[in-house]
Amino acid sequence: MTPAPTLIADLGGTSLRFALSTDGSADQEADLDADAFTDLPAAVAAYLERHAPGHIPRRAIFAVAGPQDGKTIVFTNRPWSTPVADIKHRFGFESLEVVNDFAALAMSLPYLS
């Protein structure tokens, strides 16, 4: 049985980049225009409907352009604010980790050659 994928996302003010990962590599990559959506849940739903039918992620990791407190997903350059608990509940994620996008970049440095 194949493990459920993890939804990974780099969420900026203009571009929303999503992918699925089951083994540490990215699959089903998509770059969505943030202006096409009214809020973050609508963008997540659109991505999952198109790229993950039948492979619902149980975990998600979001790198977001804005200050993050672990409770609310906030964007600096977009008027979106969504409670982490709401996203977890709506999409059935067992876990959702949210970090600032610059923090995510810093965490990746030891893995780059």
N, C-alpha and C positions, 0 to 999 in steps of 0.2 A: 504494500500500500504506500503510495506516494504521500509524503507529509504535506500538510497544508502550507501554501506559500505565505511569505511575509510581504505585506504591502509596504514599499519604501517610497518616500516622496521628498522632493526638494521643492518647497513651496515659496515662490517669490511673489512680488507685487504684480508682475505681468505674465510670468510663465509658471505653470504648475506641472512639474515633471514627476511622473509616476512610473513604477515598475513593480514586478513581482520577483521574489527571490526565494528559492527553496534550498539552494546549496551555496549561497554566498555570491552568486553571479546574478546579474539583472536580466530579466526576461519580460517580454510584453511591454517594452518601454513606450511611453507616450508623453508628448509635450503638449499640454492644453493651454489655450489662451484664457487667462483669468477673467478677462472682460466678458467671456461667453457665459459666465455663471453668476448667480445672485449671491452665493455664499460658498463656503468650503464644503459643507455636506453635499451640495448639488454637484460639485466637481468630483468628489470622491465617488458618488453614486454613478456618475456618467462614466468614469474610468472603469469601475468594477463591472458595470453592465456590459461594456464593450470588450474588455480585456480579461475578465476573470469569471465568465459564466461557468458554474459548476466547480470552481476552485476558490471558494470563499476563504480569504485570509483569516487567520485567527489572531495574528499579531500585526502591528503596524508601527512604523518608525517614520516620523516626520521631522524634517529640518525646515524651519520656518524663518522667513525674513522678518524678524521682530523679536522683542523681548519675550521670553517664555518663563512662566512661573510654575508649570506643571499642572495647573488647574484650568487655565483658559488659553486657547490658541489665539494669539494676537498677531496681526500683520502691521508693519510699519507703514507700508505704501498702499494699503487697501483697507477700506472701512469694514473689515471682517473681524469678528470676535466670536469664538465658539467654545463652549465648555468642553474639556477633554472627555468628561463623563458622557456628554451627549453623543459625541462621535463613537465612543466605545459601545454605547448601548444601541445606537441606530444600526451599526454595521456588525455587531456581535463580536467585536474584538475582545479577546481575553486580556490583551495588553496593548497599550498605545504609549509609545515613548515620544515625547516632543522636545526638541532642542532647537536652539538658535542656529541658523544656518552657518554662521561663522564658527560657532563651537563645533559643529559637525565637521567642517573643513579642518579645523585644528586637530580633532580626534583622528582624522584620516592620515595625517602626516607620517606617523611611524610605519604605515603600511605601503607608502609610496617608494618606488626605487629611484 
